Amino acid sequence: MKLSKDAFEFKECTLEDLDEICLIQEEAFEAMADDSLLRRNSRDALAACLNEPHYTLGAFYKGEMAGFAVLFDPKLTSESIALSAGFSEDIAKQSVNFKLVIVRPSYRGNGLQTAFIEKLGQKAREKGFKKIFATVSPDNEFSKNNFIKNGYVFHSQKEKYGGLLRNIYYKDI
């Protein structure tokens, strides 16, 4: 379904949205020919993303969630993409992860991933972060192109998430 970005309402997700978020993740995996393109998150991990210091944004069309994206504050944990990319602890403290974006298959092609990249970048700035990091499968051309088009810079390639090869991108914000 082709819609204008203006047709969507973007709002912060809450625990009330968890079932829908989990369903959207499963729909995405069912639609993929290669499920190594995306990191599967447990229900508990997705629930944690709905609480501070993290931020989950949903895109809604006529009350239905069309997709969601997660801004994840890893602090100085093993989840810090900045640390795994070799940046200093000082930089890592000022950095946040663009953890995840999933758009329902029926809503793809409406520019939602780009809208999420822009809106989460703005939210990261508002929270005082200086850099935002993301990992993308080297085989996910669509996502790689969207991050690059939105000012992200390729940094390196690493094994992450149990052996999945990922490109690391970052952006100064």
Phi, psi and omega in degrees: 000122182267121182225160173283148176303331180292345180285347184260143173257128179256128178209156179295136178274155179232178178302335177296340181267358188301315181301317180293320178299315179296320178296316179298319177300316181294321177300320180296316180294322178296329183275349184270137174284330182231103185283003174280354178290339186227144176273123178281129179254140178290163176302318180296319179295317179294323178297318180299328180290349181269002181239153174303144011272007182275171183211125178242128183247133177248150172249127185239140175235116181049043176087348179265134177287121180269337180178173179209162178214151186236129170257120189240124179265101186278353188055221180253043181264178178294345177282350182291114177292324179302313179294317181293339177273358176093010177284158182290162176299323178300315179291319180300323179296334181261012186240157180223157179261134163275094193285319193196142168218129177225129176245133178305140180308323182289347180250004179292152180092007180252012178076018184290322179299317178298318178299318178296317180301315180295312185291323178287329173298316178297318179296320179298319176298315180301327180278358175092010179284154181254335179223150174232133183244151176214152171245143181220138175301136178298343180267358182264080184301320182300309181292318178304312181297321180293319179294315179297316179300333181261021170092004177283148182245135175293133179252306185193178177235133182217158169280130180222168168051050176080029174104005178280131177285131182223142169275138176255128178238153174212164179215136172282132183236000000 
